[in-house]
Amino acid sequence: MRVTAGGAAMANPSAAQVATQHTIFVAAQGDQSTKKTAYDNEQEDVAEISVEGLDLVDDIWDECEFTFRKDSAPSKRRKCREYGVVYVPRAGETPSPDDFSMMGVITDGVTGNPIGNAVFVVSAATEIIVLTDGNGKFFVPVLPAGTYNIVAHKGGYYEYSATVVVVAGAITPRNVQLTPESVPDTGGISGTVSKGGVNILATVTVEGTTFTAQTNPLGVYLIEGVPPGSVMVRATSNSNPADTLVLPITVSAGGVIELIFNLP
């Protein structure tokens, strides 16, 4: 039927070709099995030492709390933090600027769901690393007033980085949305360019960047790989550069936004 319809005849692989691929598969399967066994053994080792590790954490916590028990609550928590003891507010407790300089929630940028066990890092004199709880909340202990670089990340998401200004005696809110790696971290702009109701050949450019495209004979253009955010886009007629128009648009990651130009 394929040949009758004008197509090429199907060719099945030879027995030798099948045997070669089967040999490669068997070798890969054996390698995977070996690595799986090694992984299982390492997991057992981790399980054995985790009990000892948790006991050590409890000992450090108890010793720190006892050593600084006569200090005021904020002073005790500050000193205990120097030994790795992490404090977070209880449910319903109002966080105090005496204990925290920054707080927020890390969520999935697509679903809006909170992300637990995400890592939030503040670059200070010594790097401060905190984890989000099951509700995506994180709390950063007291910092001197100033500007800090922050990074948030978790496996399966693109890393987020920014700067935050911390004010003395206040808690700075900082919510973060992480974009899943399955979603492109750039977007696109598409549409048509016309003049007098007729689609034309034109050049379309994102102002201040190298992102540009030419319309096809139907006046359609597509610009891809544009970082998310608000941009200005210019369309210019190829036949008459004086015919030009600039329009604003907001680009979203993972999507293509339509922008139609009707040149004056």
Residue pairs with C-beta under 8 A, 6 or more apart in sequence:
2 8
2 9
2 10
3 9
13 21
60 83
60 84
60 85
61 80
61 85
64 79
64 80
64 83
64 85
65 76
65 80
65 85
68 75
68 76
68 79
68 80
69 76
71 79
74 96
74 98
74 99
77 85
77 87
77 99
78 99
78 141
78 142
80 87
81 87
81 141
86 130
87 99
87 139
87 141
88 133
88 137
88 139
89 95
89 139
95 103
95 139
95 171
97 142
97 169
97 170
97 171
98 142
99 139
99 141
99 142
100 139
100 140
100 141
100 142
100 171
101 140
101 141
101 142
101 143
101 166
101 170
101 171
101 172
102 122
102 139
102 140
102 143
102 164
102 166
102 171
102 172
102 173
102 174
103 137
103 138
103 139
103 140
103 171
103 172
103 173
103 174
104 120
104 137
104 138
104 173
104 174
104 175
104 176
105 114
105 132
105 135
105 136
105 137
105 138
105 175
105 176
106 114
106 115
106 118
106 120
106 132
106 136
106 138
106 152
106 154
106 175
106 176
106 177
106 178
107 113
107 114
107 115
107 136
107 175
107 176
107 177
107 178
108 114
108 115
108 157
108 177
108 178
108 180
109 177
109 178
109 179
109 180
109 183
109 253
110 179
110 180
110 183
113 136
114 132
114 134
114 135
114 136
114 137
115 132
115 136
115 154
115 157
115 178
116 132
116 133
116 134
116 135
116 136
117 131
117 132
117 154
118 131
118 132
118 136
118 138
118 152
118 153
118 154
118 157
118 178
119 129
119 130
119 131
119 151
119 152
119 153
119 154
120 129
120 130
120 131
120 132
120 138
120 140
120 150
120 151
120 152
120 176
121 127
121 128
121 129
121 150
121 151
121 152
121 153
122 128
122 129
122 140
122 143
122 148
122 149
122 150
122 164
123 148
123 149
123 150
123 151
124 143
124 148
128 140
128 141
128 143
130 138
130 139
130 140
131 138
132 138
143 166
144 166
144 168
145 166
145 167
145 168
146 165
146 166
147 163
147 164
147 165
147 166
148 163
148 164
148 165
148 166
149 161
149 162
149 163
150 161
150 162
150 163
150 164
150 174
151 159
151 160
151 161
152 159
152 160
152 161
152 176
152 178
153 159
153 160
153 178
154 178
156 180
156 181
156 182
157 178
157 179
157 180
157 181
158 178
158 179
158 180
158 181
158 185
160 176
160 177
160 178
164 172
164 174
165 172
166 172
179 185
179 253
179 254
183 253
183 254
184 253
184 254
185 227
185 228
185 253
185 254
186 224
186 225
186 226
186 227
186 228
186 251
186 253
187 226
187 227
187 228
187 251
187 252
187 253
187 254
187 255
187 256
187 257
188 222
188 223
188 224
188 225
188 226
188 251
188 255
188 256
188 257
189 204
189 206
189 222
189 223
189 226
189 233
189 249
189 251
189 256
189 257
189 258
189 259
190 220
190 221
190 222
190 223
190 256
190 257
190 258
190 259
191 220
191 221
191 258
191 259
191 260
191 261
192 199
192 215
192 218
192 219
192 220
192 221
192 260
192 261
193 199
193 200
193 202
193 204
193 215
193 219
193 221
193 235
193 237
193 261
193 263
194 200
194 219
194 260
194 261
194 262
194 263
195 237
195 243
195 262
195 263
198 219
199 215
199 218
199 219
199 220
200 215
200 219
200 237
200 238
200 239
200 263
201 214
201 215
201 217
201 219
201 237
201 238
201 239
202 214
202 215
202 219
202 221
202 235
202 236
202 237
202 238
202 261
202 263
203 212
203 213
203 214
203 215
203 235
203 236
203 238
204 212
204 213
204 214
204 215
204 221
204 223
204 233
204 234
204 235
204 236
204 261
205 211
205 212
205 213
205 233
205 234
205 236
206 212
206 223
206 226
206 231
206 232
206 233
207 231
207 232
207 233
207 234
207 246
208 231
208 232
209 226
209 231
211 223
211 225
211 226
212 223
213 221
213 222
213 223
214 221
214 238
215 221
222 256
223 233
224 256
226 251
227 251
228 251
228 252
228 253
229 250
229 251
230 248
230 249
230 250
230 251
231 248
231 249
231 250
231 251
232 246
232 247
232 248
233 246
233 247
233 248
233 249
233 259
234 244
234 245
234 246
235 244
235 245
235 246
235 247
235 261
235 263
236 243
236 244
237 243
237 244
237 263
243 263
243 264
244 263
245 261
245 262
245 263
245 264
247 259
247 261
249 257
249 259
250 257
251 257
